[in-house]
Amino acid sequence: MGTLNEYLKQKREALLARRVQAEKQPDQVNSISAKVRASGRSGVREIRIRDFQVISDSPPDFAGYNLGPSSPELQLGVLGSCLTHIALIQAAERQVSLHSLEVEVTGEMHPLAGRPGYEHIPIYPHNIHYKLIIGSEESEETLLALHHAIEQVCPIFNLLRNPQQIEGQLVVSRLSSETVL
């Protein structure tokens, strides 16, 4: 297995090739999707994305089997994964040398949030913080510029900072038919 800097060279080549391809088809938009199903007696959430499956579950004190992280934990993990990936992309693009890269993400959730007397406490993960831990011999100025660039283009970081409107639809499946409400 090679070093992180060897990987960054490969990442740079892929980034540049992908950019050329995107410039040839500037109107093309990539659709992404996920499908989640609650599993029978366990209530485990099976998340399917492309050919991959991720399991989400609750801890035992919330009728779960602790078979996977909860949805809020996954969200923090997704943020950390995206920050890490964008850090790799930005380092590759800028030819910044990295010996190591790690992101730690923390947040808070209160079990009574939204209940009477606790309406002021958000029902979603909040007080989210991350640490970008980089091993590098690059100058502080270079690494600060890298950090700034990461925050400028990280999709999940920016989604959480600037939430999008989400539209929902209820589809009721009955034994004899399916109804869209």
C-alpha positions in Angstrom: 0.0 0.0 0.0 1.3 3.4 -0.9 1.4 6.7 0.8 -1.3 9.3 1.0 0.8 11.6 -1.3 1.0 8.8 -3.9 -2.8 8.5 -3.7 -3.1 12.3 -4.1 -1.3 12.1 -7.4 -3.8 9.5 -8.7 -6.7 11.7 -7.3 -5.3 14.7 -9.2 -5.3 12.8 -12.5 -8.8 11.5 -11.9 -10.0 15.0 -10.9 -8.6 16.6 -14.0 -10.0 13.9 -16.3 -13.4 14.2 -14.7 -13.3 18.0 -15.1 -12.5 17.7 -18.8 -15.4 15.2 -19.2 -17.8 17.5 -17.3 -16.8 20.5 -19.5 -17.7 18.5 -22.6 -21.2 18.0 -21.3 -21.9 21.2 -19.2 -25.7 20.6 -19.0 -25.4 17.0 -17.6 -26.6 16.7 -14.0 -25.9 13.6 -12.0 -28.9 12.1 -10.1 -28.2 10.4 -6.8 -30.6 8.4 -4.8 -31.0 6.2 -1.7 -33.7 3.7 -0.7 -34.4 2.7 2.9 -36.5 -0.1 4.1 -37.4 -1.0 7.7 -36.7 -4.7 8.3 -39.5 -6.8 9.9 -39.2 -7.5 13.7 -35.9 -5.7 14.2 -36.8 -2.3 12.8 -33.2 -2.2 11.4 -33.0 0.4 8.5 -31.5 -1.1 5.4 -30.1 1.8 3.3 -29.4 0.9 -0.3 -27.3 3.2 -2.4 -26.2 1.9 -5.8 -24.9 -1.6 -5.1 -24.1 -0.9 -1.5 -26.1 -1.6 1.7 -25.6 0.2 5.0 -27.4 -0.7 8.2 -28.8 1.9 10.6 -30.2 0.8 14.0 -30.9 2.1 17.5 -29.2 1.2 20.7 -30.9 -1.4 22.9 -32.4 1.3 25.2 -34.5 2.5 22.2 -35.7 -1.0 21.1 -32.8 -1.5 18.8 -30.2 -4.2 18.5 -27.2 -1.9 18.1 -26.4 -3.4 14.7 -25.3 -0.1 13.2 -25.2 3.6 13.9 -28.3 5.7 14.3 -29.4 8.1 11.7 -28.0 11.2 13.5 -24.7 9.3 14.0 -24.6 8.5 10.3 -25.2 12.1 9.5 -22.1 13.1 11.5 -20.2 10.3 9.7 -21.4 11.5 6.3 -20.2 15.0 7.1 -16.8 13.7 8.2 -16.6 11.5 5.1 -17.4 14.4 2.8 -15.0 16.8 4.5 -12.3 14.1 4.3 -13.0 13.4 0.6 -13.0 17.1 -0.3 -9.8 17.6 1.6 -8.2 14.9 -0.6 -9.6 16.5 -3.7 -8.5 20.0 -2.8 -5.0 18.8 -1.7 -4.7 16.9 -5.0 -5.8 19.9 -7.0 -3.5 22.3 -5.2 -0.6 19.7 -5.0 -0.5 20.0 -1.2 1.5 17.3 0.5 -0.3 15.3 3.2 1.1 12.6 5.3 -2.1 11.9 7.2 -5.7 13.2 7.2 -8.4 12.7 9.8 -11.7 14.4 10.6 -13.5 14.2 13.9 -17.1 15.3 14.1 -19.2 15.8 17.2 -22.7 17.0 17.9 -25.4 17.0 20.5 -28.9 15.6 20.8 -31.2 15.9 23.8 -33.6 13.1 24.4 -36.5 15.5 25.5 -36.0 17.9 22.6 -39.3 19.3 21.3 -41.3 17.9 24.2 -43.3 20.3 26.4 -40.9 22.4 28.4 -38.1 21.6 25.9 -39.4 23.2 22.8 -36.3 25.5 22.7 -34.0 22.5 22.2 -33.5 21.5 18.6 -34.8 18.0 17.7 -32.0 17.5 15.2 -28.2 17.2 15.8 -26.9 20.6 16.8 -23.7 22.2 18.2 -21.9 20.3 15.4 -18.1 20.8 15.4 -15.4 19.2 13.4 -11.6 19.0 13.7 -9.6 18.6 10.5 -6.4 16.9 11.6 -3.7 17.1 9.0 -0.2 15.8 9.1 1.9 17.9 6.6 5.1 19.8 6.2 3.3 22.5 4.3 3.2 26.1 5.5 0.4 27.3 7.8 -0.7 29.7 5.1 -1.0 26.8 2.6 -3.0 24.7 5.1 -5.3 27.5 6.0 -6.0 28.1 2.3 -6.7 24.4 1.9 -9.1 24.5 4.9 -10.9 27.5 3.4 -11.2 25.8 0.0 -12.6 22.6 1.7 -15.4 24.6 3.4 -16.1 26.5 0.2 -16.9 23.4 -1.9 -17.8 20.5 0.5 -21.4 19.5 -0.6 -22.5 18.1 2.8 -20.9 20.9 4.9 -22.7 23.4 2.7 -26.0 21.5 2.7 -26.0 21.6 6.5 -25.0 25.2 6.6 -27.5 26.2 3.9 -30.3 23.6 4.0 -32.3 22.9 0.9 -36.1 22.7 0.7 -37.2 19.0 1.0 -40.5 17.9 -0.5 -42.2 14.8 0.7 -44.9 12.6 -0.6 -47.0 10.0 1.1 -47.7 6.8 -0.9 -50.0 4.3 0.9 -49.6 0.7 -0.1 -52.7 -1.4 0.6 -53.1 -5.0 -0.3 -55.2 -4.3 -3.3 -53.8 -1.0 -4.6 -51.3 1.9 -4.1 -52.6 5.4 -3.3 -50.6 8.7 -3.6 -51.7 11.3 -1.1 
